[in-house]
Amino acid sequence: MSTLEDSVEFINQQPRCPCALILDTSGSMTGRPIEALNAGLQTLRDDLQNDNLAKKRVEIAIVEFNSAVRVVQDFVAAANFQPPTLTASGYTDLVGGINQALDLIQRRKSKYTSNGVPFYRPWAFLITDGKVTEYEQVARRVREDEQNKRIAFFAVGVQGANEECLKNISVREPKMLAGLNFRELFLWLSASMKRVSQSKPGEMVPLEKGTWEAV
Amino acid sequence: MERAEPQIETHTPSINFPRSGGWQLAVAQQRGTSHETTGEVCQDAYSLAMLSPEVLVIAIADGAGSARYAEAGASLAASAGVGQLCARLGEAGAALDETSLKDILYEGLGAARNAVEAEAAAREVSAHELATTLILLIARPELIAVAQVGDGATVIANQTGKIIGLTLPPAGEYINETTFITSAEALRTAQTTVWHGRAARLAAFSDGLQLLCLKWPECLPHEAFFSPLFHFIGTTADESQAGDELGRFLSSERIKDLTDDDLTLVLASLTDCPDGC
């Protein structure tokens, strides 16, 4: 007699948990900061790879900004994520970087919807050491998207970042990175994405405080 | 001083009176692998009662992972809901028209909510710390009445084998947003359905299974999932063996590969009574 396991057929529809990284690769990140950031991306990949469900559900995209804005990686399942090696140069088009990432997220959501794929609220995760002055418009966009639950926006400042500017952009309290603790930061991000991607339908998970935060 | 954890009885079916017709049952529950890893308990609970061989009452509750006392909330909601339904259905002359049935279901949801709120007050915590979803179901030979707050689903097959979703996960943009019995809008947004007809087979389950068997985003029941399960419960001779087989199914590698959530599945099948009930 055949068992239920043999006879019952499932739908394989994994819910997707998109996370767009918005990374500052301006000249001031040259040297140890950009090396630590690149190593952190490897850590993120390795840690997500170790989780059977998270690697199918979490999707990573990378937008870098310096004098220009570039989509280094469009959304890809963590299982297939190959971290790039970023290099630092130029100025800090923070505004362009955020706008590009929000557009990317919007496109991804449309694709999920048109394909009937269930998904979690997307994350936009900004890491910068920059100072910018003209950012009112993008700050309004981020706040509106956050309030309408289109995204969850997180900002992390690396030493030298203008915390005031980050506070004006991010509804959530921006965090300052202690030293170059990118490894801990990306382990936290991975753990958070795992928690969200494995949260049950119907609940928002509380996030742990990061050990990477400057106090 | 820390308050001792009260022992809450886990409700398991104790419906052993001999019966030659009416509802045949199989129930199984599996703790999610995410909870196995962290050593957390299963946060699903269920409660069952049979008022007669033909009248079955089911509750399935799924405690929120973010709630500190999720398993207590789920367990209390399930038992209080079933208790209330049994009390009302057992009353002599209880009217069973659609309006009355819906009233009884809402009373069941209300009783569950009160029980959870009372426990939260006793523990001096917010009711959200006992947040849980809840499905309450009354199955009779001529109708199925069901109320649902939050996720999970009830699916039946009618006499011709047609598979029909009675309650389904509520639509939201994101998958991890829904309501709990403790939410302010819980009763206002509850789904209630009275389906008139003879449901030959019935499945009710918590949200852990829903992405495996309901096609998103409309949540259409996947026939190739339900048909074998309905065939299984329809041809089972021994409820206890059927429960074991269902348990093996829920703990199978194929399911673990797709979900790490707690799973609860109740299957029932209506068989004819000799006296034509």
Interface residues (C-beta under 8 A of the other chain):
Chain A: T3 L4 E5 S7 V8 E9 F10 I11 N12 Q13 Q14 P15 N52 L53 T113 G116 V117 P118 F119 Y120 R121 K149 V196 Q198 S199 K200 P201 G202 E203 M204 V205 P206
Chain B: S34 D62 A64 G65 S66 A131 T133 G150 D151 P169 E173 Y174 I175 N176 E177 T178 T179 F180 D207 G208 Q210 L211 L212 C213 L214 K215 W216 P217 H222 A224 F225 P228 L229 F232 E245 L246 R248 F249 S252 R254 I255 D257 L258 T259 D260 D261
